[in-house]
Amino acid sequence: MDNEQQVIEAIRRAVAELGFGERPVQLRQIPFAGAWGYATTIALQLANEALNRSGNGGAPKKDTRQRDQGLVQQKAQELAEQIAERLRATGDFSRVEAVRGYVNAYFEVGAVAKRLVQRILGQADRYGSGPARAERVMIEYSQPNTHKALHIGHLRNVALGSAMTNILRFAGYPVLAANYIGDIGLHVIKCLWCYRAFHLNDAPASDRGRWLGQIYAEAEARLRYRDDVVQLVHTMSAEGYFRPYADRLMKELWQRKALGEDVAYLLGQLSNEPRLDLKKFKDPAALKTFFDLIGPWLRDQVGQGRVPETYLDQWRALHAHLDWWDHVPAWEQEVKDTFQAWERKDPDLLALWRTTRQWSLDEFLAIYEELGVEFEVWFYESEVEDEGRRIVQELLDRGIAEISEGLPVVKIDEKLGLDKEHYRVLPILRSDGTTLYSTKDLALAKVKFEQYHIDRSLYVIDVRQSLYMQQIFKVLELWGFAQASKCYHLGYEFVAMPDGAMSSRKGNIIALEDVLDEALVRARAIIDEKNPELTEAQKAAISRQVAIGSLKYYMLARDRNSVIIFEWDKALSFDGQAAPYIQYAHARACRILEKAGATVTPDQELTFAGLTTGEINLVQELARFPSEVERASAGYSPLQIANYVYQLAKTFSDFYHTCPVNTAPEPQRSARLALVAATRQVLANGLALLGIAAPEVM
């Protein structure tokens, strides 16, 4: 038990003995003045409660306010003295005060430091861990889609999920780390269609998972081609770029004998109405013709600075594939046919799916190994499709779901008896019988609860799915699963690069593999500069530890509800709040101990006397670790640990610069060496919770 918890437990016992029952106790640390102490306002809270229960005799409030304040203060002081008396009787505190209704409990700093350091060195990598707990937890995270490439946005999910797994395990929970692979769905069908239609013999010998991501992006580009053309013209017309030049365009096109009736009508619309509706045209190809012919005009307008160059770039990219326009309707039908072939379990399509699916899985496994991430349980969307359909029928049979406009849905608010719309309506199967995400997520939850006997289920999924996840949890509740109340959506915002957001559909992602490679190159350059005398093997190993650690910490050291704009200089900083700074603090502690040439053991005799501010601050930080672990566990917050290890590294740096270690006289030298050893251990423990290595040399 750490000192803070020791004070809390002593006060709880005292309050219970005074007849107030179990009460939560909040503490604040008292600024050091040669002693270590905690203060609580529990007596003031109890006094307020007691006087509120007794009433004020019916007198007007304005006449009794001052009197009541005095009574509260008097009662609080009485209770504070009674609590302080009980704390003194324990013999655990150097001094206990009752001051103006506050209870202040102090420890003798030297004794605290000695016990704490011995405890850290004795418990080693278990320092800060919690007692064993019975509640079984499953954390589902990563959840990549096959037939798409992993990008830097996936790293935030993986970093959060793996850190939360480490933290809950360290806090004492039995935890299963689970991955739910999106190996089927419309995105897979589109990729398989494009592969068979255009790239059947083009697969490369390596990096085939990433190549499939490019095929998926191409499939989306082909299928959305008409929409993208329309969107570009919509945007330009809505911003008024066509309107001043519509007459001129008409004349130019007339002279070139390119102005058909529909194109003329289109230009007339553009000059007066900034909204387009292709359904108004007898021949939708008019827009295709128009799009083909505006290139020279657009180049001229960009050259004169009247239209942004980005529009010309988009026009060029789309115009390069103008031949796609006529094929889009047929392609859309082919994708529908491919989906139906999947539903029929067409053997050729299944064989291609298995082969390409494995390409993606192989790539995922390689990246997980690089990140040091492991999963005990692997789920696949394809394995819960059929069970999902059976569940839909069960929900219909039990009256939980119903058919609405041809769709099986759950009207959640209505079933829960809510007056105001909150959870809305959740479709659970398409009208043609094909599955939705909800179909499969309900089946997956059943597997978790019934086969793995999970008490609590965490889902690490981005915040855009917040309503959907709440809908799933409420359907599970209606279905009768008690665990539904302990399902938790650990949401997070997306990751963007400084030049904008990414999209797998658009193909403008920053591949995670490229990010890892770039981090390794940058980390190696820093290590070469800072420590050129290291061996080649040391440089390679440390560069990898720094690179991976930098990326993970960057994802974890920010509020998960905030968008991350990824910047290399901040991620690899040795000066700011970044992994290299914290890792370097650990390496520095190792170097101090190495230079000392002495082994620090838990049972050696230590004397902590006349501690300086730097020493006291460091002891204080070391003592906080167990409670930080508990807070991170209870609040599902790896950020708590990320902030803590940074603060500990900063405090250690201050200690190092103000408190000489190896040149200090005995017994001060031995005490400071023990503090350094304890700091090294706690830094390593904290970094380990974040999935970050603690190098001994940097």
N, C-alpha and C positions, 0 to 999 in steps of 0.2 A: 504494500500500500504506500503511495507517495504521500508527501506531507500535506498537500491540499486535501486529498481524500481522507487523511487521518483527522484533519480539522472538521471536515464535513460530518464524518461518522460520529465524532465526539459530540458535536453540537446536536445532531439528530437524537442521540441517546439522551442528552440533557433535556431537550424539548419534550421528548416522550415522557421522561420522568416527571416533568412539570404538568403533565396531563393534557398536552396539546396534540398527542398522536404523531403520526408520521408526517413530516413536512419537508418540502424541498428546501435546500439550503444553498444560497448563492454567496460566493466569496469574492473579494477583491484583494489583490496583493497590496500590502502596506509598503510604501517606499522604504528602502533600506536605510537604516540609521544605526548600523552596527548590529542589526538583528534581522531575523527573517520572520515575517508575520503575515497573517491573513485577517481581514475584517469582515464582519457580517452585519446586516441590518435585520436579522430575524426577530430580534426583540421588538423593534419598532413595528414590524408587520403584525406580530402577535398582539401588541398593545392596541393597535388600531382595530383589529378584529374584536378584541374583548370589549372595548368601549362602544363600538358600533352595535354589538349585541345588546349592551345594557341600555342604549338609547340616551337621549339628552333631556328627558323629562318633558318633552313637548314644547320647550321654549323655542322662540324664533331662532333660526340658524345664525343670523347676523349677530345676535346677542350672545351666542354661546361659542362662536368659532374660536375666539382667543382662549376662552376657558378650556375648551376641548383640546386645543393644541398643548396647553400646559399639562392637562391630564394625561394625554398620550405620552408626552415626554417623561412625565413622572413614572407612569406605568412601565414604559420601555426601559427606563433606568433600573427599576426594581427587577424586571425580568432579566435584563442584561447581567445584573449582579448575581442573580440566582444561577444563570447559565455559566457565568465565569467561575463561580464557586465549584461547580461540578467539573468543569474542565481542569481546574487546578488540582482537584483530587485525583485525577488520572495519573499525574506525575509525568505526563508526556510533553509538557510545554515548559519552556524556561520562564515564561511570564504570561499571565492572562489579565486583561484589563476590561473594565466596563466603563465606557466613556460616552456620555450623552446618548445613551441607548444603543451604542455600538458595542459589540464584543470583539476584542482584538486578542488573538492568540499568537504568541511568538515562540520560535524555536531558537536554540543556541546555534548560531551559524556554523561554528566549527564542528560540532557534533553532527549536525545535519549533513555537512559536506562529507565528513568521514563515512557516515552510514550510506549516503547516496553513492559515493564513488565505489565503495566496496560492493554495494548491491549491483551496480552496473557491470563491474568487472566480473562478479560472480555469475550473474545471469547471462552475460555476453549477448549473443544474438537473440536471446529471449527477453531482454530488458524492454519493458514497455508493453509486453503481450498481456492479454487478458485471460481470465479463467475459462475453462472449457464450458461451452454452452451446448444445449441439446438441440436448439432450433436449426434445422437443415435449410441451407440457402443455395439457390441456384442463380448464377449470374449469366445471363445470355448476352453475349456481345460479339462484336465484329460483324457478323451476318453479311458477308460479301455476296454479291451476285456473281455466279459464274457467267462466262461469256462477256464479262466487262473487266476492265483493268482496275486494280486497286490504285487509288490516288491518295494525295496527302490528307484529304478529308477523312479517309478511313482510319488514318493514324490516330486521330482524336478519339474515335470510338475505341480502338484497341488499347490506347494508353489509359483511358478512363476505366474500361472494363477490367484490364489486368491489374491496375493499381487497386481498384475496389475489391477485387478478389483477394489480393495480398493483405489488404487492411482488415477485411472481415475475418480472414483466417487467423491473422495475428491477434485479433481481438477475441478469438476463442471459438468462432463459429465453424462448423463443418460446412465447407463450401464446395460446390461443383461448378467448374467453369464450363459453359456450354457455348457452342457455336451453331448458328442456324443458317445453313447455306441456301441462298436463293438460286437453286439449280433448275428451276422451271418458271414459266411465266411468259408474258408477252414479249419481254425483252429477249428471252432465249429463243422464242419462236422467230422473231425478226432476224436475229443473228443467224440462225440455222437457214432461214429462207435466203438471206443474202449470200451466205456461204455456198449453198447449193446452186443458186442461180448465177453467181458471178465469179466465185473463187474456189471452185471445187478442187482444183489441183495446185493452189497457190500457197498452201500452208508452209511456213518457214520451218527449218530444222530445229530452231530454238526460239525461246520467247513466244511460244504459240498462244499462251494465255493472254498475253498483252496484245498480240495480233488479233485475237478474237474481239478484244475491246474496240479495235479500229474497224473491224467488220461490222460490229454493232452500230458504231457511230455512222458508218456509211449507210447502213440499212435505214437508220432514222433520217439521214439526209435525203435519201431517195424517196422515202415514203412521205416526208414532210415538204418535198420540194415546192409543190404548188402553194402550200400555206406560207412557206418562207418568202416566196416571190410576192405574194399578196401582202404579207406583213411589211415588207420593205416599201412597197408602193403606198400602202396605208400610212406608214410612218412619215414618208416624205410629203404626201399630200396633206396629212393632218398638220404638219409644220408649215404648210403654205408654200413649199418650194415650187410646185407646179403652177399655181394659180396665176402668177404674173406672166408666165410664158406659154400658157395653154394655146392662145391664138397663134403665136409664133410657131409652136410645135405643129399645130394643125396645118399651117401653110407649108412648112418644110415637108411634112409627110405627104401632103397633097401633091407637091411638086415632084416628089419621088414616087408618086402613084402607089403609095403604101397605105393610104387612108381609106380603109373600108368603113362601112356604116357603123359597125360596132366600136371600132377604134375611135371614130369621130364622137360617138355618143360617150365613150369613156372619157375622152378629153373634155367634153362639155361638163361631165360630172366633176372631173378634177378641178375645173376652173370655178365651180360654184359650190360643190359639196365635198367636204373632206372625209367622206366615208364611202367605201366601196362595197358592193354586194354583187358577186359574180352571178348570182341567180337572176339578176336583172338582164343579163346579156343573153341574146339568142345563141351566141357563140362564145363560150368562155375563153376560146383561144385568142380572142381580141386582146386580152391582157398579155398573153404570151407574145403576140405581135408587137404590142406597145412596148413591152419590156425589152424586146430585141432591138427596137429602134431608138430608145432613149439614150443609148450609150454615148453617141457623139455629143448630144445636148448636155448630158451629165458631166462629161469631161470638160466641156466648155465652162459650165457653171462652177465646177470645182476650181478650174484655172483662174477664174475671176474672183474666187473667194466668196461666192454666193451660196454654195452648198458645201457642207463638211466632207472632207475626203473619205471619211469612213463609209459614206453611202456609195461612193464610187468603188471602194474595195469590196463591199458586199455585193454590188451589182456585178462586178467582174467574177467573183466566186460563183455566184448563181448563174450568170450568163454562160460560164464555161460548161455548164451541164444543161443547157436549154433543151437538149434532146430528151431529157428525162420527163418533160412536161406531159407529153402524150401518153407515157407509160404508167403514170401514177395510179389511175383507176385499176388497171390490170394488176399492178403490184399489190395494191391493197387487197384485192380478191385472193391473190396467191398466198398472202400472209394468213388470211382467214382459212384458206384451204389447208395450210400447213398446221394451223392450230387444231383443226378438226382431225387431221391425220394423227397428231399427238394424242388427242382424245380417243382415237380408235386404236392406239398403240401400234401404229404402222411399224413393222420390223425394221425397215431401212432407216426411217427417221430416228427410231430408238437407238439403233446402232451408231448413227452419226452423233446423236446427242451424248451417248456414253463416252465416245471418243473425245469429243470436244470438251465435254464437262471435265474429264480427267486432266486435259491441258490446263484448265483454270485451277483445278485443285492442286496440281503439282506446283504451280506458281504461288498459290496461297501458302502452302506448307513451307516453301523456301523462305518466304518473307516472314512468316511466324517464327521460324527458326532463327532468322537474323535478329528479330526483335526479342527473342527469348521468351516467347509466349507459348503456352501449352493449354490444351483443352482436354478435359476428361470425357466430355460428351459431345458427340457430333449429331446434329439433326439436319435433315434435308427436306426442303419443301416437297419434293417429288414423293417422299415417303408418307406424307400426311394428307395427300389430296383425296384419296378414296375414303379414308376415315373421316375427313372433313365433310364429305357429302352425306355420310351416314349420320353425322352429328346434326347437320342441317335438318334432315328428316326427323330426327329425334326431337329437336327443338320445335318443329312444326307440330308433331304429334302431341307434344306436351302443352301446346298453346303459348309457348314462350315466343315463338316466331310465327309469322303469318305471311300470306301472299299479298303483296301490294303492288299494283300495276305490273303484274307478271313476275315480280321479284320476291324471293324469300327475304324478309327483313325482320329485325327486332325493333319495335317501337319502344325504346328504352325508357324514356320519360313516362310514357303511358303505363308501362308495366311496373315501374317503381312508384307510381301514384304521385308524380311530381306535378305541381300546378304550372310551373314555368319551365319552358324548354331549356334543357341543360345538356343532355347527352344526345338528343336528337334521335335519328333513325339510322340503324346500321344494316346495310345490305349484307347478306351472308352467302349469296350464290348468284351467279349471273342467270339471266332468263334462259340462256341456251344450255345451262347445266355446267358450264365451265366455272372453275373455282376462282375465288377472290383471295386476297391476303387474309381477310377475316375468316374465311372457310378453314384455312390452314392454321391460322394462329389459335383458333379455338381447339382444333385437334391437337396441336402441339402442347397447349396448356394441360389438356387432359393427360397426355403422356407424362408430362413433368410431375403432376400431382399423384397419378396412380402407379406409375412404374418406378419413379425415382423418389417418391414419398417426400416431396419438397414441402416445407412449411412456409417458406418465403421465396418469392420469385422476383428478381430484378431484371429489367429489360433496359439495356443501354441502346437507345435509339434517338435519333435527332428530334429536336423540339417541334419540328413540323408535324410530327405524328402524335402530338400530345392529346388532342381530342380523340383520335382513333384508339390510342392505348386505353384511355379512360372508358371508351365504349366497350372495348374487349373485356376489361375488368368488370364492368357492370353486367355484361352478359354472363360472365362466369358466375357472378353473384346470383343472378336470376336462375342460372342453371343449377345452383345448389352447392358450389364449391366454397367451403369455409376459407380456403387459402386466398380467395379473391380479395379479401380485405388486406392481405399482406403482399399483394402484387404492387410493384413500384416501378414507375417509368423514370429512369435516370436519363433525362433529356439533356441535350447539348446543342449549341449553335454550330453553324458550319464554319469551315476554314476557307479563307480566300487568300489569294496572292495580292500584292499591292496593285496589280493591274486589273483586278476584278474577280468575280466568282467563276467557279468551274462547273462543267456539265459533261457527264458521260455521253449524253445524247448528242451534244454538239461536238464532242471529240476534243474539247479544249482543256482537258484535265492535265494536272501535273502528276505524272505517274509516281507512285510511292517508291518504286524501284529506282527511279531517277533521283528522287529526293535523298534516298539512303546513300546512293553513290556520291552525290554532290556533298552531302554532309561529311562523308568519309574523306573526300579530297580536302575540304576546308579544314577539318579537324587535324588532318595530317600536316598541313602547312603550319598550323599554329603550334603543334607539338615540335616540329622540326625547328621552329624559330625559338621556342621557349626552352627546349631541352635537347640540343643537338647531340649531346654525348650519349644519349640512350642507344641501345642496340637496335638493329633493324626489327628484330622480333618484338622488342618492347614498344617501339614506335607503332608498329602495326596493331598490336593488341590495345594499346592505350587510345590510339586514334579511333578504333572501333567503339571502345567504351564511351569516349567523349561524344562521338557522332550520334550514337543511338541514344545516349543519355540526354543530349541537347534537344533532340527532337521530342522525346517523351516529356521532358520537363516543360518545354514550351507549350505543349498541349495541356499540361496539368496545372501550371502555375497561373492560370487565368480562370475567372468565373466561367463555369460551363454554360451559363446562359448568355454569354457575350460572344459575339463573332470574333474569330481570331484572324488577324491579318498577319500572315507569316512573313517574317523578315529575318534573313540569315544573320545579320550582325548582332541582333538581339539574342537569337537562339544560341550563338556560340560565344557569348560574352564571358570574359574572365573577370569582369568588373561589376556587372549588373546582376540582376536576379535571373540567373541562368545556371544550368547544370555544371558547366565547367568551373564556375566560381565555387560551387559547393564541393565538387569533386576535388578541386585543388586544395580546399581546406582539409579534406581527409588526407590527401597526399602529404600535406605539410605536417600534420600530426604524426603521420608515419615516419617522416624524415626526422622530426625532433626526437622521437623515441629511438630511432636507429642511431642517431648521433650520440645519444645518452649511453648506449651500450648496456642498458639495464633492463631487466625484465620486471614488469609491474604485475603483481599478483593480487588477487582479492584478499588474501589473508595477511598481507604484510602490514606492519605497524605504521600508521600514518598519523601525523599531527597537523591539524589545520588550526592555526592560531593567527590572530591579527590579520585576517583576510583583507585584501585590497578590494576596491570597487570592481576591478576587472575580474578578480577571482569569484567574488560573490555573484556578479552578473552571469558568469559562465555556469556556476553551480545552479543558479536559478533556472537557466535555460535547460540544463540537463534534467532537472527535476520535472519539468513540464511535459516531457515526452509521453509518459503513460496516459496522462489526461488528454493530450492532443490525439493520440491514437483512438481513445474512447470517443472523442468528439467527431473525428473523421468517420468512425464506424457508425455512430448513431445518426449522423447527418449525411451519410453517403457522400463524403467530401474529401477526395484526394487533395484538393486545394489546401486543406488544413495542414496536411503533412508537407506539401510543397513549400508553403509559407514558413512552416516550422524549421525545416532543414536549412532554408536560406537564412533565417534569423539566427540559428545556432552557428552557422558558418561565419556570419558577421560578428557575432559575439566572441567567437573563438579568435577571429582576426584581431579584434580589439584587445583581447587578453594577451595574445602573442606579442603585440607591439608594446604593451605596457607592463608586462610581467615576465622578465627574463626567467627562463626555465633552467637550462643546464648550467648557467653561471650563478644561480641562486645558492645561498648557503643552506646546509642541512639544518633542520628537517624540512625547510621550505621547498628545497629542490625536489625531494621525494614526493611531497604533496602535490606540487605542480606537475610533475611527471605523471602522477596518477590521474590528475585532472585531464591532461592531454590524452592519456590512454582511454579514459571514459568518454571524452569527446569523440575520439576516433570511432569508438564502438557505436555511439548513438548516431553519429553521421551515417555510418554504414547501415545501421538498422533502418533509419529513416529513408535513405536512398533505396534500400532493398524493397521497401513497401511501394515505392514508385516504379519499381522494375528497372532501377538504374544502378549500374556498377559503381563501386567505390575504388578507384585505382590507388595503388600504394605509391606510385611514382607518376609524376606528370611533368 
